[in-house]
């Protein structure tokens, strides 16, 4: 996944917590999943911007979190 997004590890963790929310089927697990998604998405964007600024040969087509979209 790191070929497509800078924050593949963040995407994996978001996916895990979304699965937890589905399995938990409660307001608490859903709230935790949403909060985690917001925090990790912000971190992924910050990491992506840093990579673009720090490495001049970093692929410009690579997205921050969601392949081909974001």
TAVENUR-V571242 format. One record per residue. N is the residue number from 1. RES is the residue in one small letter. SS is DSSP state (h for helix, s for strand, l for the rest). OMEGA is omega in whole degrees, -180 to 180 (NA if undefined). Layout:
N&RES&SS&OMEGA / N&RES&SS&OMEGA
//
This chain:
1&x&l&-179 / 2&x&l&173 / 3&x&l&-174 / 4&x&l&-178 / 5&x&s&178 / 6&x&l&-176 / 7&x&l&-179 / 8&x&h&178 / 9&x&h&177 / 10&x&h&177 / 11&x&h&178 / 12&x&h&-180 / 13&x&h&176 / 14&x&h&178 / 15&x&h&179 / 16&x&h&-179 / 17&x&h&174 / 18&x&h&175 / 19&x&h&176 / 20&x&h&180 / 21&x&h&178 / 22&x&h&-180 / 23&x&h&-179 / 24&x&h&176 / 25&x&l&177 / 26&x&l&179 / 27&x&h&-179 / 28&x&h&-180 / 29&x&h&177 / 30&x&h&179 / 31&x&h&179 / 32&x&h&180 / 33&x&h&179 / 34&x&h&179 / 35&x&h&180 / 36&x&h&178 / 37&x&h&-180 / 38&x&h&-178 / 39&x&h&-177 / 40&x&h&176 / 41&x&h&177 / 42&x&h&178 / 43&x&h&180 / 44&x&h&179 / 45&x&h&179 / 46&x&h&179 / 47&x&h&-180 / 48&x&h&179 / 49&x&h&180 / 50&x&h&179 / 51&x&h&-180 / 52&x&h&-179 / 53&x&h&-173 / 54&x&h&-175 / 55&x&l&-177 / 56&x&l&179 / 57&x&l&179 / 58&x&l&-176 / 59&x&l&-180 / 60&x&l&-178 / 61&x&l&-179 / 62&x&l&-179 / 63&x&s&-177 / 64&x&l&-171 / 65&x&l&-176 / 66&x&l&-177 / 67&x&l&177 / 68&x&l&-177 / 69&x&l&-171 / 70&x&l&NA
//
